[in-house]
Amino acid sequence: QVQLVESGGGLVQPGGSLRLSCAASGFDVRTFTMNWYRQGGGKERELVATISSEGRRKNYGDSVKGRFTISRDSAKKVVYLQMNNLKPDDTAVYYCSARNSWRNYWGQGTQVTVSS
């Protein structure tokens, strides 16, 4: 059974940090590009970060460049999103996705709330 399970969300003050994790199972994650998306209240789903299957290429949305870092541990089948200097605008449900030429899998999401 294919699963992507996100964890690590929560409530944090502005300027704080969180690290999200996405644990994959049921498929060969090594052949998939991994992505983090987010969707805040009333907004379109937004691509936050992406990392290639071998981990060499990373891309970030303009709103998170310099603050967020995506990484992967393919041996552990886990993808991470390190989020620093968080802002209230970062408040959203964060989703992990796995994509290749034939498949696109999604997790259920984890809530991140940035508020004082």
Secondary structure, 3 states (H helix, E strand, C coil): CCEEEEECCEEECCCCCEEEEEEEECCCHHHCEEEEEEECCCCCCEEEEEECCCCCCEEECCCCCCCEEEEEECCCCEEEEEECCCCHHHCEEEEEEEECCCCEEECCCEEEEECC
